Amino acid sequence: MGFVEERKRSPTVAPFECAWGEELRFGEPGRGCVAFEALAQNDVTLVFRQQPGSQHYHYKMDSSRHCTVILGSHRNKRLRIEVDGSTVVDVVALGLCCSSSFQAYWISIYDGLISIGRGRHPNTNLLFQWLDPDPDPNVQYVGLSSWDKRVGYRNISILPSAPQNSILWSHYVHSEQRLCCGKRATRDDSESDQRLLADFLESWDFSDAIFVVGTERKVVPAHKVVLCASGDFPFELVDGATIELPSVSYPVLHSLLEYIYTGSTQIAEWLLSSLLELSSHFKVKPLVKCCEEIIVSLEVDKNFSASGKLLKLSSSGFQDHKFGSSPLKGPINSQKIGQFLANGKYSDINIYVNGHGLVAKGHKLILSLWSMPLAKMFTNGMKESSASDVFFKDVPPEAFFLLLHFMYHGELKVDTQDITSVLVQLLLLSDQFAITVLQFECCKQIMECLSEDTVCSVLQAVSSIPSCKLFEEVCKTNFATHFDYCTTACTDFVLLDEATFKDILQAIDKLLRTSTPEQLFGKRLSAVGTLLPFVRFPLMQLPMLKRMERSNLANRIQAFRQLVAEAIKFSHAGQWTPTSYECERFQHRRSSYKELQYISDGDSNGVIYYAGTSFGKHQWMNPVLAKNITVVASSPNSRHTDPKALVSKNYQGTCFAGPCIEDGKKLSWWMVDIGQDHQLMCNCYTVRQDGSTTFMRSWVLQGSMDGRNWTSLRVHDGDATICHSGQFASWPIVGPPALLPFRFFRVALTGPAAGSVSNAWNLCICFLELYGYFR
């Protein structure tokens, strides 16, 4: 790309030229997204081809397959798409370009679906979509071009594209369909993850009000929360939940309810005055205004008559909720809906969260509109269908409150310093309850504050949500770009699954292929050169060295290539090692950790025994008495809850920790603190049953650096290993947790023990030992 003025990937493209490069290439043919910023008076032009073009490429002269997107065509008045030289889209789009400041855009291609939007984040602020009936499956390269004036580009990113059923598409696609149709959307229930309020029109599901209408006294069910958020329905004044309308015909009432529940209705012309009178009586102001406008229009045209002609009334343009995909549409006032959550008015369900008691008085209808799993729970005929209380276990309280706020207010407001952590919890909850639009908004807000400090925790969460694959790819790219920081600032990366980490490494390899060392490391490149000689390459296995020799890193960084070549030469030399190989990198490093490995149950090789010798300085004595470690139980110390007994070498007939309540959960535990100056990477542990027959079945071994935030090292669920009094049992710690150093360790009972009813939550062990690498 030497033919353009380039500065840190910020090319300025001259008139009638085009910038290409390997870094401007989709990862997958036919699917990709380019996000960029541009500074131009008009004609921000991007070309998509199977192969890159030349400096003086111009799409007007191209005879091969290509697609061209022009933002700000015709003096910044239109948006155009050309395919193979033919114009397929030419629509009005005023002021897309700006010559005074850079503007952010994105263009996505997915199997022929071309989507164009504004903003730094792909799939937000959608401007236009067009589906190519004959897409090019091999389109892969992006060209940055111009027309008759220079165009400046910067912050160019190539990202994966999202399919139409992705979270990041669904919100806009459904909204676009409804806007284009100009009428209430129809749908296939098998494809929808959200119910519509129209589904509950004159339905007995969750109904708590009825109208008795006409001389025939027809009974029509309704819902107080919907009616009272749309107008003034006097349920406090009438008898219970019944409103008598003897002088109103059913068609008029039906039109009123249909307008409230769906946002539109139709009525015979001769009944329009009756509908105006009824809507005025109940103060449904949008419908009153609509009826009055139609009557005035008919009178002006002198067409007002008592005919049976059907008139259509719609609340188009009235939408009180922030998100267009809210199920609460039409004349419903979201502020009133929010007030009903705050004051519990017209509620039919008490919502409890474990550890926090009653958190809200809710409405089954509102919850069911947003969440299909909750709708099924309330209508499946099980106990929740008729119960007035619902209990949610294992949900983070702050995120759950935000979930309820979103359902009732239709907007997401997060007022906390640790915004990313709360949003990740909310994203997982929205996936659990299948609230797609909330998933989208969480992804959008997380992406806005995504950084190298938060990307690892976010990636762990989104990798478990199938509909967040695009966001997952964005996180992987971010991780790969800041790989050195993400793998040294904290150890969370070891919890990523193997497939995710492999994808990150592949992204790094791609960065190495398409970037220079200066672009990758910036000012730290000199530090890389200083660090590399301290890496003990000669002690690595020869197959690994061969792979390094062929790597892109070796091709890009001379010092790395030379050190790997030296190590391969050293490996081939074998016992005939020259005296020149005597510096530190050819010698094994002395470990700062002492290896304390398990040999047999009850042996003297563990860290607790080692602490009893003051870490190898004298004969063994109880480490608690020697004050080398601290042992704490979940229940107060007593004759049978003695910290000294747990680490003694003597068998105890009765030794247990009693239950306590933590975060709303019952828990029993023994905790060991190995000291402020010590850490252990635990790879095995041993316990011994006391003399009782209360055998633990569900428990966890956890580690912590501060005694408050715990990491599970091994989880046991229904483990029947211990089955008689005085029995030893040992288990290995495997995988990433075995590589994490901790100061605090605890064995915590997470479920009732077997063999006892009255003492089922007593953790009855009289011995604990830990093994691994200690310092």
ZASETI-729088 format. One record per residue (C-alpha): x, y, z; residue number from 1. Coordinates in steps of 0.001 Angstrom, whole numbers, always signed. Each point is the difference from the previous one (the first is absolute). Layout:
R        u        v        w  resi
R        X        Y        Z   NUM
...
// end
This chain:
R        u        v        w  resi
R       +0       +0       +0     1
R    +2877    +2332     -798     2
R    -2048    +2028    -2469     3
R    -2086    +1645    +2703     4
R     +989    +2328    +2790     5
R      +35    -2431    +2898     6
R     +533     +658    +3658     7
R     -750    -2789    +2467     8
R    -2560    -1608    -2296     9
R    -1652    +3365     -716    10
R     +171     +283    -3794    11
R    -1108    +3032    -1935    12
R    -1166    -1209    -3409    13
R     +568    +2355    -2929    14
R    -2777     +623    -2584    15
R     -779    -3006    -2214    16
R    +2426    -2284    +1891    17
R     -558    -3000    +2267    18
R    +1892    -1371    +3016    19
R     +352    -3771     +404    20
R    +1909    -2259    +2389    21
R      +98    -3450    +1575    22
R    -1211    +1546    +3236    23
R    -3176    +1029    -1885    24
R    -1135    -3572     -535    25
R    -2965    -1888    +1462    26
R     +864    -3017    +2104    27
R    -2657    -2040    -1838    28
R     -938     +433    -3683    29
R    -3456    +1486     -479    30
R     -284    +1025    +3641    31
R    +1593    +2942    +1743    32
R     -414    +3474    +1372    33
R    +2157    +3105     -412    34
R     -259    +2744    +2634    35
R    +1742    +3303     -669    36
R      -14    +3772     +359    37
R      +34    +2304    -3017    38
R     +530    +3709     -650    39
R    -1426    +1185    -3344    40
R    -2287    +2481    -1699    41
R    -1699    -2789    -1934    42
R     +421    -3427    -1613    43
R    +1479    -2167    +2745    44
R     +431    -3040    -2230    45
R     +732    -3600     +970    46
R     +544    -2803    -2524    47
R     -360    -3711     +770    48
R    +1769    -2514    -2305    49
R    +1343    -3541      -99    50
R    +3579    +1290     -483    51
R    +1675    +3333     +825    52
R     +280    +2616    -2730    53
R    +2730    +2488     -874    54
R     +704    +3549    +1104    55
R    -1826    +1463    -2982    56
R    -2870    -2491     +145    57
R    -3383    +1485     -746    58
R    -3233    -1910     +375    59
R    -1440    +1564    -3187    60
R    +2678    -1827    -2018    61
R     -238    -3356    +1806    62
R    -1243    -2948    -2109    63
R     +316    -2598    +2788    64
R    -2542     -615    +2757    65
R      -85    +2813    +2547    66
R    -2321    +1986    +2214    67
R     +324    +3732     +716    68
R    -1611    +1948    +2870    69
R       +3    +3796     -311    70
R     -883    +2114    +3039    71
R     -850    +3603     -833    72
R     -412     -374    -3750    73
R    -1413    +2859    -2126    74
R    +1585    +2741    +2118    75
R     -698    -1716    +3316    76
R    -3695     -550     -676    77
R     -356    -3713     -785    78
R    +1142    -3504     +913    79
R     +806    -2315    -2910    80
R     +889    -3672     -422    81
R    +1343    -1256    -3331    82
R     +527    -3663     -884    83
R    +2202     -880    -2981    84
R     -413    +3554    -1368    85
R    -3799     +140     +297    86
R    -1779    +2199    +2538    87
R    -2249    -2143    +2218    88
R     -663    +2503    +2823    89
R     -320    +3788     -274    90
R    -1814    +1540    +2961    91
R     -177    +3405    +1660    92
R    +2494     +362    +2863    93
R     +778    +3610     +778    94
R    +3209    +1004    +1762    95
R    +1648    -3391     +401    96
R    +3482    +1491     -460    97
R    +1703    +2756    +1986    98
R    +3019    +2046    -1063    99
R     +650    +1596    +3425   100
R     +365    -3115    +2165   101
R     +402    -3759     -333   102
R    -3249    -1983      -18   103
R     -253    -3682     +954   104
R    -1661    -2564    -2309   105
R     -221    -3757     -439   106
R     -891    -2201    -2973   107
R     -781    -3684     +427   108
R     -384    -2768    -2591   109
R    -1492    -3356     +975   110
R     -912    -2406    -2810   111
R    -1184    +2877    -2170   112
R    -1719    +2006    +2744   113
R    +1650    +3432     -131   114
R     -597    +2118    +3106   115
R    +1202    +3571     +443   116
R      +19    +1989    +3201   117
R    +1470    +2862    +1965   118
R    +2045      -85    +3201   119
R    +3111    -1648    +1383   120
R    -1707    -3298     +742   121
R    -1197    -2356    -2753   122
R    -3702     -814     -161   123
R    -1097    +3185    +1756   124
R    -1762    +2988    -1584   125
R     -989    -1907    -3114   126
R     -479    +2264    -3033   127
R     -865    -2426    -2774   128
R     -130    -3702     -900   129
R     -140    -1663    -3405   130
R      +33    -3695     -865   131
R    +1874     -919    -3179   132
R    -2029    -2587    -1945   133
R    +3224    -1346    -1538   134
R    +2713     +521    +2636   135
R    +3703     -524     -628   136
R    +1043    -2735    +2485   137
R    +3703     +777     -468   138
R      +31    +3740     +681   139
R    +2809     +583    +2486   140
R    +2046    +3177     -568   141
R    -1027    +3532     +947   142
R    +1239    +3008    -1983   143
R     -108    +3539    +1406   144
R     -733    +2338    -2863   145
R    -1179    +3504     -930   146
R    -1564    +1954    -2859   147
R    +1092    +3511     -918   148
R    +1232    +1101    +3457   149
R    +2372    -1451    +2568   150
R    -1442    -2268    +2701   151
R    +1754     -519    +3318   152
R     -414    -3348    +1754   153
R    +1062    -1065    +3490   154
R     -697    -2602    +2738   155
R     -696    -2670    -2612   156
R     -978    -3403    +1415   157
R     -919    -3230    -1766   158
R    -2439    -2023    +2096   159
R    -2139    -3095     -481   160
R    -3542     +575    -1214   161
R    -3186    -1078    +1735   162
R    -2738    -2229    -1434   163
R    -3536    +1330      -84   164
R    -1038    -2035    +3056   165
R    +2800    +1419    +2132   166
R     -889    +2174    +2972   167
R    +1723    +2933    -1565   168
R    -2236     -241    -3073   169
R    -3343    -1075    +1416   170
R     -849    +3264    +1741   171
R     +393    +2035    -3167   172
R    -1346    -2508    -2472   173
R    -3282     -372    +1874   174
R     -296    +3753     +460   175
R     +760     +580    -3686   176
R    -2609    -2529    -1065   177
R    -2657    +1700    +2092   178
R     +940    +3445    -1273   179
R      -22    -1159    -3614   180
R    -3334    -1765     +330   181
R    -1712    +2973    +1613   182
R    -2353    -2381    +1741   183
R      -62    -2385    +2892   184
R    +2525    -2743     -759   185
R    -1117    -3552     -372   186
R    +2279    -2773    +1151   187
R     +503    -3687     +391   188
R     -151     -884    +3692   189
R    +2521    -2762     -521   190
R    +2573    +2629    -1005   191
R     -792    +2629    +2632   192
R    +1703     +278    +3372   193
R    -2379    +2690    +1280   194
R    -3755     +174     +346   195
R    -2019    +2980    -1164   196
R    -2535    +1854    +2092   197
R    -2462     -767    -2790   198
R     +184    -3654    +1070   199
R    -1837     +960    +3206   200
R    -2803    +1977    -1632   201
R    -3233    -1250    +1608   202
R    +1947    -2931    +1443   203
R     -716    -1537    +3389   204
R    +3733     -621     +581   205
R    +1049    +2225    +2932   206
R    -3239    +1991     -307   207
R    -1078    +1828    +3165   208
R    -2776    +2211    -1400   209
R    -3159     -520    -2015   210
R    -2395    +2162    -1987   211
R    -3683     -884      -96   212
R    -1177    +1598    -3217   213
R    -3313     +565    -1777   214
R    -3476    -1140     +761   215
R    +1108    -3587     -618   216
R    +2517     +467    +2884   217
R    +2929    -1458    -1902   218
R    +3016     -573    +2276   219
R    +3371    +1196    -1367   220
R    +3239     -665    +1950   221
R    +2767    +2605     +314   222
R    +3045     +920    +2084   223
R      +81    +2882    +2463   224
R    +3711     +740     -468   225
R     -490     +492    -3757   226
R    -3223    +1992     +230   227
R    +1192    +2336    +2759   228
R    +3260     +705    -1827   229
R    -2038    +1091    -3048   230
R    -2733    +2096    +1533   231
R    -2136     +571    +3085   232
R    -1995    -3122     +833   233
R    -1774     +354    +3372   234
R     +703    -3380    +1583   235
R     +241    +1637    +3445   236
R    -3527    +1337     -368   237
R    -1794    -2970    -1521   238
R     -854    -3247    +1687   239
R    +3208    -2047      +14   240
R    +1332     -501    -3506   241
R    -3243     +261    -1987   242
R     -990    +2945    -2187   243
R    -3621      +10    -1210   244
R     -655    +1588    -3427   245
R    -3648     -745     -775   246
R     -353    +2749    -2618   247
R    +3185     -908    -1926   248
R      -48    -2577    -2773   249
R    +2652    -2696     -136   250
R    +1567    +1164    -3342   251
R     +748    +3407    +1533   252
R    +1596    -1495    +3127   253
R    +1942    -2447    -2157   254
R    +1432    +2874    -2070   255
R    +1019    +1838    +3171   256
R    +1785    -3059    +1421   257
R    +1553     -884    -3344   258
R    +1455    +3490     -281   259
R    +1435     -227    +3533   260
R    +1450    -3497     -452   261
R    +1257     +283    -3583   262
R     +344    +3705     -778   263
R    -2535      -98    -2837   264
R    -3577     -976     -726   265
R    -2789     +404    -2511   266
R    -3631     +875     +505   267
R    -3117     +633    -2059   268
R     -394    +3650     -875   269
R    -3408     +221    +1699   270
R    +1560    -1183    +3307   271
R    +2861    +2512      -16   272
R    -1865    +2507    +2192   273
R     -743    -2735    +2541   274
R    +3670     -961      +78   275
R     +944    +3653     +540   276
R    -2469     +238    +2867   277
R    +1288    -3211    +1634   278
R    +3689     +915     -380   279
R     -751    +3474    +1400   280
R    -1772    -1562    +2956   281
R    +3055    -2098     +867   282
R    +2465    +2763    -1049   283
R    +1912    -2047    -2573   284
R    +1406    +3226    -1428   285
R    +1813    -1306    -3117   286
R    -3196    -1733    -1157   287
R    -2078    +3091     +763   288
R    +2351    +2103    -2139   289
R      -57    -2577    -2797   290
R    -3820     -144      -58   291
R     -306    +3781      +27   292
R    +2459     +393    -2883   293
R    -1887    -2524    -2119   294
R    -3367    +1630     +756   295
R    +1361    +3433     -944   296
R    +1458    -1440    -3184   297
R    -3290    -1653     -941   298
R    -1958    +3186     +708   299
R    +2372    +2082    -2121   300
R     -387    -2442    -2860   301
R    -3729     -160     +720   302
R     +227    -3750      -37   303
R    -1125     -565    +3561   304
R    -2949    -2352       +2   305
R    -1529    -2830    +1888   306
R    +1335    -2592    -2387   307
R    +1556    -3349     +859   308
R    +3313     +943    -1619   309
R    +2941    -1158    +2121   310
R    +2377    +2689    +1235   311
R    +3555     -748    +1124   312
R    +1429    +1647    +3110   313
R    +3649     -304     +939   314
R    +2378    +1268    +2668   315
R    +2947      +87    -2437   316
R    +2621    +2453    +1173   317
R     -980     -432    +3640   318
R    +2544    -2150    +1796   319
R     +782     +774    +3595   320
R    +2668    -2648     +486   321
R    +3643     +580     -855   322
R     +407    -3233    -1977   323
R    -2128     -543    -3067   324
R     -230    -3718     +717   325
R    -1785     +500    +3309   326
R    -3155    -2154     +225   327
R    -1796    +2927    +1674   328
R    -1034    +2157    -2929   329
R    -2770    +2330    -1035   330
R    -1529    +2347    +2540   331
R    +1531    -1734    +3041   332
R    +1910    +2432    +2236   333
R    +3290    -1600    +1104   334
R     +325    +2496    +2857   335
R    -3208    -1360    +1503   336
R    +1196    -3581     -552   337
R    +3169     +891    +1935   338
R    -2084    +1518    +2799   339
R    -1981    -3239     +295   340
R    +3270    -1852     +653   341
R    +1017    +2556    +2634   342
R    -3316      +47    +1883   343
R    -1129    -3574     -683   344
R    -3383    +1154    -1286   345
R    -2054    -2675    -1811   346
R    +2770    -2575     +672   347
R     -767    -3706     -119   348
R    +3416    -1469     +856   349
R    +2456     +528    +2875   350
R    +3605     -305    -1192   351
R    +2578    -1359    +2455   352
R    +3767     -277     -447   353
R    +1877    -2349    +2320   354
R    +1840    +1947    +2640   355
R    -1933    +3207     -673   356
R    -3593    -1004     +706   357
R    -2835    +1797    -1808   358
R    +1515    +2282    -2647   359
R    -3070    +1009    -2032   360
R    -3728     -389     -497   361
R     -268     -779    -3685   362
R    -2458     -814    -2735   363
R      +24    -3357    -1776   364
R    -1194    +1633    -3210   365
R    +2936    +2442     -187   366
R    +2564    -2692     +823   367
R    -1550    -2385    -2537   368
R      +79    +2600    -2764   369
R    +3767     +316     +292   370
R     +995    -3564     +846   371
R    -1327    -3168    -1618   372
R    +1494    -2254    +2757   373
R    -1888    +2020    +2625   374
R    -3167      -80    -2125   375
R     +211    -3785     -176   376
R     +667     -218    +3736   377
R    -3136    +2036     +747   378
R    -2242    -1950    -2421   379
R    +1275    -3599      +43   380
R    -2443    -1183    +2639   381
R    +2721     -547    +2601   382
R      -72    +1592    +3456   383
R    +1448    +3300    -1279   384
R    -3083     +443    -2204   385
R    -2269     +497    +2984   386
R    +2502    +1077    +2669   387
R     +179    +3610    +1086   388
R    +3701     -309     +918   389
R    +2974     -812    -2213   390
R    +3532     -659    +1279   391
R    +3185     +561    -1997   392
R    +3133    -1766    +1195   393
R    +3606     +678     -938   394
R     -691    +3313    -1729   395
R    +2224    +3059     +614   396
R    -2275    +2527    +1745   397
R    +1264    +3198    -1663   398
R     -251    -1505    -3486   399
R    -3459    -1410     +786   400
R    -1248    +3449    +1088   401
R    +1279    +1411    -3312   402
R    -1857    -2798    -1824   403
R    -3277     +957    +1680   404
R     +619    +3700     -652   405
R     +555     -750    -3674   406
R    -3209    -2029     -264   407
R    -2086    +2790    +1503   408
R    +1749    +3106    -1353   409
R    +1291    -1332    -3332   410
R    +3450    +1491     +553   411
R    +3297    -1051    +1544   412
R    +1605    +2277    +2582   413
R    +3113    -1174    +1836   414
R    +1205    +2301    +2783   415
R    +3050    -1786    +1388   416
R    +3769     +286     -236   417
R     +434    -3685     -847   418
R    -2247     +341    -3044   419
R    +1523    -2829    -2047   420
R     -394    -2600    +2759   421
R    -3675     +883     +533   422
R     -701      +65    -3735   423
R    +1576    -3444     -450   424
R    -2218    -1366    +2778   425
R    -3005    +1666    -1641   426
R     +979    -1454    -3386   427
R      +13    -3505    +1505   428
R    -3388     +647    +1627   429
R    -1482    +1292    -3258   430
R    +1228    -3167    -1695   431
R    -1498    -2132    +2784   432
R    -3384    +1712     -396   433
R     +271     +325    -3824   434
R     -355    +3792     -151   435
R    +1709     +594    -3331   436
R     -250    +3793     -131   437
R    +1587     +260    +3455   438
R    +2797    -2310    -1139   439
R     +606    +2377    -2878   440
R      +61    +3075    +2222   441
R    +2368    -1714    +2476   442
R    +2356     -951    -2837   443
R     -124    +3540    -1343   444
R     +806    +1626    +3353   445
R    +2673    -2574     +895   446
R    +1629     +605    -3390   447
R      +63    +3746     +651   448
R    +2031     -445    +3197   449
R    +1941    -3102    -1057   450
R    +3688     +215     +871   451
R    +2963    -2291     +461   452
R     -802      -16    +3747   453
R    -3518    -1360     -506   454
R     +171    -2016    -3225   455
R     +989    -3267    +1693   456
R    -2971     -102    +2408   457
R    -2355    +1076    -2797   458
R    +1343    -2704    -2303   459
R     -568    -2687    +2633   460
R    -3673    +1014     +190   461
R     -854     +525    -3672   462
R    +1684    -3231    -1115   463
R    -2817    -1876    +1751   464
R    -2768    +1889    -1876   465
R     -573    -1374    -3537   466
R    -1697    +3168    -1245   467
R    +3005    +2181     +947   468
R    +2462    -1498    -2497   469
R     +689    +3301    -1735   470
R     +676    +1741    +3306   471
R    +2174    -2948    +1002   472
R    +2090     +511    -3156   473
R     +394    +3696     +821   474
R    +1227     -938    +3497   475
R    +2446    -2554    -1421   476
R    +1410    +2628    -2360   477
R     +347    +2457    +2883   478
R    +1714    -2658    +2132   479
R    +2372     -902    -2829   480
R     +889    +3666     -540   481
R     +887     +412    +3695   482
R    +1194    -3574     +562   483
R    +3072     +860    +2063   484
R    -1992    +2241    +2364   485
R    -2952    -2399     +312   486
R    +2266    -2917     +937   487
R    +2136    +1886    +2515   488
R    -2318    +2486    +1727   489
R    -2012    -2843    +1565   490
R     -365    -3769     -161   491
R    -3656     -102    -1138   492
R    +1085    -1068    -3477   493
R     +802    -3520    +1269   494
R    -3757     -529     +505   495
R     -735     +418    -3716   496
R     -863    -3255    -1749   497
R    +2479    -1558    -2399   498
R    -1992     +771    -3165   499
R     -294    +3692     +900   500
R    +3701     +329     +756   501
R     +862    -1783    -3243   502
R    -2098    +2538    -1930   503
R    +1859    +2828    +1753   504
R    +3342    -1486    -1006   505
R    -1207     -268    -3599   506
R     -990    +3670     +114   507
R    +3480     +842    +1281   508
R    +1537    -1969    -2845   509
R    -2081    +2018    -2451   510
R    +1157    +3241    +1635   511
R    +3595    -1160     -362   512
R     -557     -687    -3703   513
R    -1511    +3369     -764   514
R    +1804    +2333    +2417   515
R    +3546    +1173     +571   516
R    +1717     -393    +3409   517
R     -207    +3784     +402   518
R    -3789     -119     -453   519
R     -371    -2930    +2411   520
R    +2269    +1131    +2814   521
R     +364    +3738     -553   522
R    +2321    +1569    +2558   523
R     +413    -3370    +1734   524
R    +1905    -1526    -2915   525
R    +3344     +868    +1576   526
R    -1175    -1642    +3234   527
R     -834    -3161    -1972   528
R    +3555      -72    -1285   529
R    +1277     +354    +3565   530
R    -2271    -2758    +1321   531
R     +575    -2695    -2636   532
R    +3614     -922    +1028   533
R    -1304     -935    +3442   534
R    -2385    -2612    -1452   535
R    +1475    -3480     +349   536
R     -655    -1127    -3583   537
R    +2813    -2639     +127   538
R    -1882    -1927    +2694   539
R    -3136     -387    -2140   540
R     -857    -3141    -1931   541
R    +1385     -176    -3548   542
R    -3457     -422    -1674   543
R    -1163    +3210    +1713   544
R    +3138    +1818    -1158   545
R     -609    -1184    -3580   546
R    -3516    +1435     +113   547
R    +1373    +3296    +1324   548
R    +2532      +53    -2824   549
R    -2862     -134    -2537   550
R    -2187    +2488    +1868   551
R     -945    +3482    -1123   552
R    +1670    +1354    +3142   553
R    +3342    -1341    -1229   554
R     -607    +1555    -3406   555
R     -757    +3391    +1527   556
R    +2449     +324    +2926   557
R    +3665     -614     -717   558
R    +1050     -463    +3648   559
R    -2624    -2701     +472   560
R    +1102    -1766    -3177   561
R    +3666      +42    +1064   562
R     -694    -1306    +3508   563
R    -2171    -2848    -1324   564
R    +2711     -935    -2521   565
R    +2558       +6    +2831   566
R    -2230    -2273    +2084   567
R     -439    -2459    -2889   568
R    +3752      -93     -488   569
R     +455     -620    +3732   570
R    -2539    -2833     -130   571
R    +1843    -1676    -2899   572
R    +3343     +313    +1796   573
R    -1115    -2391    +2755   574
R    +2835    -1107    +2316   575
R    +2546    +1788    -2225   576
R    -1104    +3344    +1357   577
R    +2543    +2775     -637   578
R    +1237    +2035    +2944   579
R    -1620    +3060    -1588   580
R    -3367    -1311    +1200   581
R     +564     +940    +3653   582
R    -2292    +3016     +511   583
R    -3131     -238    +2132   584
R    -2477     -746    -2802   585
R    +1721    -3367     -582   586
R     -484     -998    +3671   587
R    -3114     -997    +1937   588
R    -1442    +2691    +2223   589
R     -166     -716    +3712   590
R    -3672      -21     +948   591
R    -1276    +2411    +2647   592
R    -2669    -2576     +915   593
R     +594    -3008    +2222   594
R    -1550    -3209    -1294   595
R    -2243    -1621    +2627   596
R    -1528    -2967    -1826   597
R    -2570    -2540    +1171   598
R    +1350    -3519     +571   599
R    -2668    -1711    +2106   600
R    -2924     +774    +2299   601
R    +1215    +1447    +3297   602
R    +3610     +423    -1141   603
R    +2335    +2760    +1217   604
R     +513    +1689    -3352   605
R    -2737    +2647      +59   606
R     +199    +3737     +628   607
R    -1835     -153    +3363   608
R    +2499    -2545    +1349   609
R    +2814    +2112    -1475   610
R    -1367    +3051    +1847   611
R     +153    -2065    +3221   612
R    +3777     -207     -420   613
R     +172    +3804     -461   614
R     +627     -760    -3655   615
R    +2828    -2463     +553   616
R    +1760    +1699    +2946   617
R     -815    -2320    +2957   618
R    -1957    -3039    +1182   619
R    -3738      -72     -654   620
R    -2449    +1648    +2351   621
R    -3621     +957     -603   622
R     +219    +2885    -2544   623
R    -2959    +1827    +1584   624
R    +1733      +40    +3371   625
R    +3238    +1021    -1726   626
R    -1991    +2847    -1638   627
R    +1334     -932    -3435   628
R    -3515     -432    -1430   629
R    -3509     +997    +1039   630
R    -3036    -2286      -86   631
R    -3563    +1383     +158   632
R    -3372    -1785      -54   633
R    -3390    +1215    -1221   634
R    -1347     -445    +3550   635
R    +1417    +1279    +3314   636
R    +2817    -1935    +1671   637
R    -1118    -2618    +2494   638
R    +1042    -3356    +1399   639
R     -839    -1709    -3292   640
R     +870    +2930    -2289   641
R    +3676     +371     +824   642
R    +2366    +1490    -2638   643
R    +2986    -1764    +1588   644
R    -1665    -3390     -431   645
R     -427     +374    -3776   646
R    +3789     +265     -587   647
R    +1172    -2361    +2746   648
R    +1236    -3458     -826   649
R    -2495    -1577    +2438   650
R    -3289    -1620     -979   651
R    -3049    +1808    +1446   652
R    -3272    -1765     +744   653
R    -2013    +3202     -339   654
R    +1250    +2975    -1979   655
R    -2288    +2150    -2113   656
R     -754    +3496    -1321   657
R    -3618    +1076     +326   658
R    -2074    +1891    -2567   659
R     -227    +3747     -602   660
R    -1775    +2184    -2573   661
R    +2085    +1624    -2784   662
R    -1622    +2003    -2804   663
R    -3331    -1564     +858   664
R    +1331    -3560     -145   665
R     +591    -2521    +2770   666
R    +3674     -964     +136   667
R    +2405    -1861    +2320   668
R    +3762     +296     -393   669
R    +3486     -393    +1411   670
R    +2472    +2655    -1204   671
R    +3823      -17     +166   672
R    +2148    +3155     -321   673
R    +3596    -1001     -808   674
R    +1291    +3487     +773   675
R     +459    +3431    -1549   676
R    +3456     -860    -1392   677
R     -953    -3362    -1501   678
R    -1886    -1336    -3024   679
R     -867    -3488    -1208   680
R     -859    -1257    -3491   681
R    -2108    -2907    +1235   682
R      -89    -3175    -2122   683
R    -1368    -2483    +2574   684
R    -1696      -98    +3388   685
R     -938    -2563    +2663   686
R    -2767      -80    +2614   687
R     -917    -2501    +2689   688
R    -3468     -798    +1308   689
R     -472     +307    +3753   690
R    -1651    -2724    +2058   691
R    -3537     +873    -1083   692
R    -2044    -1402    -2878   693
R     -910    +3448    -1374   694
R    +1727     -322    -3369   695
R     +400    +2979    -2315   696
R    -1319     -465    -3521   697
R      +15    +3482    -1600   698
R    +2864    +2334     +777   699
R    +2706    +2152    -1571   700
R    +3661     +780     +585   701
R     +606    +3706     -544   702
R    +2986    +2331      -64   703
R     +290    +3739     +600   704
R    +2626    +2712     +276   705
R    -2035    +2255    +2318   706
R    -2346    -2381    +1851   707
R    -3062    +1631    -1591   708
R       +8     -753    -3717   709
R     +167    -3752     -588   710
R    +1001    -2123    -2991   711
R    -1247    -3591     -209   712
R    +2901    -2412     -399   713
R    -2022    -3232      +60   714
R    -3774     -405     +209   715
R    -1609    -3180    +1319   716
R    -3672     -670     -689   717
R    -1456    -3246    +1305   718
R    +3468    -1419     +757   719
R     -405    -3169    +2104   720
R    +3726     -698     +473   721
R     -140     +346    +3797   722
R    -2180    -2757    +1408   723
R    +1370    -1037    +3446   724
R    +1318    +1645    +3149   725
R    +3680     +947     +149   726
R     +470     -421    -3764   727
R    +2690    +1934    -1882   728
R     -765    +1271    -3505   729
R    +2119    +2002    -2467   730
R     -749    +1738    -3287   731
R    +2234    +1666    -2624   732
R     -491    +3579    -1224   733
R     +368      +98    -3779   734
R     -123    +2542    -2801   735
R     +456    +3774     +296   736
R     -987     +200    +3724   737
R    +3109    -2042     +890   738
R    +2160    +2834    -1396   739
R    -1516    +2740    +2165   740
R    +1805     +975    +3253   741
R    -2148     +730    +3063   742
R     +477     +905    +3638   743
R    -3371    -1137    +1388   744
R    -1600    -3414     -547   745
R    -3288    -1380    +1217   746
R    -2080    -3165     -258   747
R    -3656    +1122     -156   748
R    -3073    -2224     +272   749
R    -2467    +1099    -2717   750
R    -2745    -2576     +553   751
R    -1323    -2058    +2913   752
R    +2115    -2932    +1128   753
R    -1182    -3609      -38   754
R     -603    -2149    +3054   755
R    -1566    +2613    +2256   756
R    -3136    +2096      -24   757
R     +553    +2292    +2972   758
R    +3683     +669     -773   759
R     -173      -97    -3814   760
R    +1824    +3336     -302   761
R    +2917     -902    +2270   762
R    +3316     -367    -1839   763
R    +1392    -2984    +1915   764
R    +3693     -288     -858   765
R    +2861     -230    +2512   766
R    +2983     +412    -2337   767
R     +965    +2136    -3000   768
R    +3206      +84    -2028   769
R     +950    +1944    -3130   770
R    +2668     -772    -2604   771
R    +1612    +1765    -2930   772
R    +2597    +2704     -638   773
R     +631    +2180    +3042   774
R    +1938    +3170     +623   775
// end
